[in-house]
Amino acid sequence: MAETVTPSLRQFAKRFLAVPQEHRDHAEAAKVLLQAILEYSLDADWPHDEQHAFFRAVILDEVASNAPPHFLLRAAEMHSANLKQTLPFISRTLDPFLRELWSQSPLSKNAVLLFLQLRHFLGPWLDQAELSRAHLEALPGFTPADMALPYNSMFDQVSFARNVADIHSLAAADTALFPLFQLLLFQWITGEGVVSRKRIDDALAGKGSAQDLAAAKSFAKRGASEGAAAPRRRLRLMQAKPYQALYAGRSMLRKRFGFTLPGRRQPRVAVCISGQLRGFRKAFPSLKQILLPGTEHEIFVDTWQDIGRSGAEPFRNVLPFAGVHFADAYRDHCTRFGMEEMRERYRSLFAALASTGLTNTRELKAFFATDNVQVEDDKAKRFSTFTNSAKMHYKIAACAAQVEASGKEFDLVLRIRPDKPVTMVGFGWSDLRAVCHSSAVLFADQGFGHQYARILVGDQLAVGSPQTMRTYAGVFADYPRYAEQGFLQCESGFHGHSSLAQHCWLNGIGVERLAARFGQLAETEPLSTREIIAAIEQDAAGRMDAVDAALIEAAGRDRL
């Protein structure tokens, strides 16, 4: 593992530029340059021409015409991994280079991608209208990999808002300029757009690229499955701030005084609690007190005997560690060096994370006050090849099967993670029932969004009519066939947020955000500072390098 202190970037640059272009390691150069930027370790006396020649070679990487530069890819990954200082630091540190590049015309495609990635953080010297013009001019030449960079608005609706607005600005007449796969991505990015049947048929007949054929298959599948649109009047009412404030106020009254205001007939709701339990004991009371009042409900539970913790991947909002200083230091080092190397170096730490205790059917029936409980051992041989996403979708399907097997009729089906606490609701259950029964729509913790040229959706909560939720629960059975048939961006295996979003979109189901607020996912208990330090000291015995010392020092500050 590299030390945290970057060697002289100027020396590295000299060696890098001495290598013929076709043999340069741009991935390593991007990693070194980004580390230097984040550590403020650029050489102060580096001659301007030498410095900018290196920046241009690494950041723009014009040799790789079929893929975006490694620098931009790595910067996007770090930003998505909650290292939110990455793009502002790049913008400030490279300001002279960026100003010089902006003054040169015309901009290359990779230069346009660079400015699109940083535009929110650049100063008033950048002409935003001119960048939008350059964006739309270069856009028809963007590859699928290029499209993965500038529109990542699922989890950050601010930094890339201007780029999304540029796509919104396209007129219907402009669609002839763009390949079919881009038109599909435009729909995912904006939630809007109409494509002619002729464009789809031409692509299905082989008139276009492989990506266009995949997009045509997706359009054709969705067109055959398109359900009725949600009634806009009722949906707009539920999305209005005064409406949500009214029901949020009711929610607060229920929470404070413990009574339910009179209303219409209460919907009958099947509550499917599925997945790994983790902090279920902390989260479940909020369902009873805040989310479910106003319903007649029956609870169904389908879970694993291993209570579990959330993963320690650096992109997670909440890491399973006590203390903010260690979590920040861990996230930083893990983002730079990768999970595989961190697991190899800190085996004791990851072993401690994996030890969380077991539960059983009898215990859960008593806790949830229901006989509808199924518990399985995810260490059993039949689950040995399942990824975490596969396990999630398997349990969603299994819990839905319990509801079907009960033979009971429900107005709505709610699926939620066991560790998802609810803090406030801003909707009425009767209105929710009316919308869900008049259209192919469901409500989730996050509606459709776009990230890395993929359609995503919240996968922690969903509620809809029994028919719609039956389709929702079909990901485990149906999604592998989508990958086999070659639908656009339907990769083999199951993927968080993406597989579910593809399944809903392809089957003509709309997904809206539910007007509710949630707490952070509840943990069993985070790994304590004492346990963290003991594990790292054990892992670092006989080594104790700069990374080990930095992690122990950060954990020590949490103990103060």
Secondary structure, DSSP 8 states (H G I E B T S, - for coil): ---SS---HHHHHHHHHHS-GGG--HHHHHHHHHHHHHTT---TT--HHHHHHHHIIIII-TT-TTS--HHHHHHHHHHHTT-TTHHHHHHHHTHHHHHHHHTSSS--HHHHHHHHHHGGGS-TTS-HHHHHHHHHHHGGG--HHHHTSTT--SS-TTTTHHHHHHHHT--GGGGGGS-HHHHHHHHHHHS-----HHHHHHHHTT-S-HHHHHHHHHHHHHHHH------HHHHHHHHSHHHHHHHHHHHHHHHHH------S---EEEEEEES--SSHHHHHHHIIIIISTTSEEEEEEEEESB-------TT-SS-SBSSHHHHHHHHHHHHHH-HHHHHHH-HHHHHHHH---B--HHHHHHHHT-S-EEEE-TTSGGGTT--HHHHHHHHHHHHHHHHHHHT---SEEEEE-TT--EEEE-S-HHHHHHHHHSSSEEEESS-SEEETTEEE---SEEEE-HHHHHHHTTHHHHHHHHHHHT-TT--SS--TTHHHHHHHHHTT-EEEE-SEEE-----S--B-HHHHHHHHHHHHTTT--HHHHHHHHHHHHHH-
